[in-house]
Amino acid sequence: MALAKPENRRFQRVPLSFSVSGKLFEHFFKGHKFIGETFDVSFDGLGIRAGNNNGFKEGQRIKFETKLYPGDFSIKARGIVCWVNSQDDDNWPISLGVKLTRLRHYGLWCERIENRMLATS
């Protein structure tokens, strides 16, 4: 029987899928690039399905870029990997939870997520 991790999220997450590309930092100025897609987002974090493991570990820092909706401008952000899980999906073998630490256009991020929350309630 697996032990359940305590719920540490401060904000509700909503299902929202959009593409993500980024870089996982290993050492100063060195790291691995990744591509993926989100499966849920909140005001201070998101879940990402990644195309390869590239050594994701809890506590590592990543930077990424995305567009919340087609036609939007790119939003750039940084975060810390909070958890990593393997998946049985050949397209997305890894899923990870990321806590946002720095985000350009935070107001737009929150507005889009709030709109999605209202649409799903």
N, C-alpha and C positions, 0 to 999 in steps of 0.2 A: 504494500500500500504506500503510495507516494504521499509525502507530507505537503500540505497546501501552504504556499507562501502567504504571509499576511498581505492584505490589500493596502497599498501605500499611496494610491492615487488620490490626489486632492480634487480632481475634476472628472466629470463624466466623460467617457470616451464615446465617440460616435463612429459608425462604420463609414469610411470614406476612402476610396481607392484612387490613388494617383501615383504617377511614376516618380521615382527618386533616384538621383545619382549622387555619389559622394565619395569620401575618402575616410578610411579608418586610420588613425594615427598610431604608429607603433613606437617610433623614436622621433626625435626632433627633426622635422621636415621629411620624414620618411613614413610611408604607409601604403596601404593597399586601396585601390579604387573598387567600388562596388556599384551595382545597379539593383534596383528593386522596385517594390510598390508598397504603399501603405495599406493596412487593413483596418486601422482605426486611428483617430486623432483626438486630441483634447487641447485645452488651452496651454498646457505645459509639457505635453509629450505626445508620442505617437508610436504605433507598432509598425514595423517594417518587415516585409518578406524579402530576403536577399537571395540573389542568384548563386552565390557561393559563400562559404564560410569565411575565408580569408583571415581566420584567426580571431573572430569576434570574441571578446571576453567581457564580463561584467567590469565596469569601471573604466573602460577605454573611451577615449574621446573620438567623436566623428564630426565631420562637417558634411553638409549635404545641400543640394539645390533641388527645388521642385516648383511646379506650378499647381496651384490649388484647383483651378478650373481652366479648360482650354481657352486660349486667348489671353490669359493673365500674364503678367510679367513674372520673371523668376523670383522666387523667394529663397534667400540663402540663410542657413542656420547652422548652429553647432549644438552638440548635445553629448550626453554621457550614456553609454550602454548600461542599462539597469538589469537586463536579463537576456539570455540567449537560449533558444530551444531548437532542436532538430525537428524537421518535418518530413513526412513521407510524400513529398511532392517533388517530382523531378525538376520542375520549373523553378521552384522556390524552396530549396532544401533547408534554409535557416530562417527563423523568425526571431526578431529582437525587439525589446522595448527600449525606447530612447527618451530620456528626460531632456527637455530643451534647456540650454544654458545661455544661448544668444540667438536672437532672431531678428532679422531686419523685417520691417513692416508687421510688427506684432499686432497692431490694431486691425489690420486687414485679416490676418490669421484668425484672430478671435471673432471678427465679424462673420467670416465665412463658416466657421465652426458653429457659431450660434445660429446662423441661418439654417444649417443642416439639422441642428438639434430641434429647432422649431418645426421643420418640415417632417421630421420623423415622430413627433409626439402627437 
